[in-house]
Amino acid sequence: MISYDGPESFEEANAAYWASERRKTLGLDPSDYLVREETREVEQTL
């Protein structure tokens, strides 16, 4: 589970992460280990 609290939408921040040069230097190809992707939005409750 991950969260994001910033000025962009989660989708925009996630796309920027996957496109970043820093992430690419890790040398990991998501297609090597991700079978599928599922996104669900939840709200924190106290």
Secondary structure, 3 states (H helix, E strand, C coil): CCCCCCCCCHHHHHHHHHHCHHHHCCCCCHHHCCCCCCCCCCCCCC
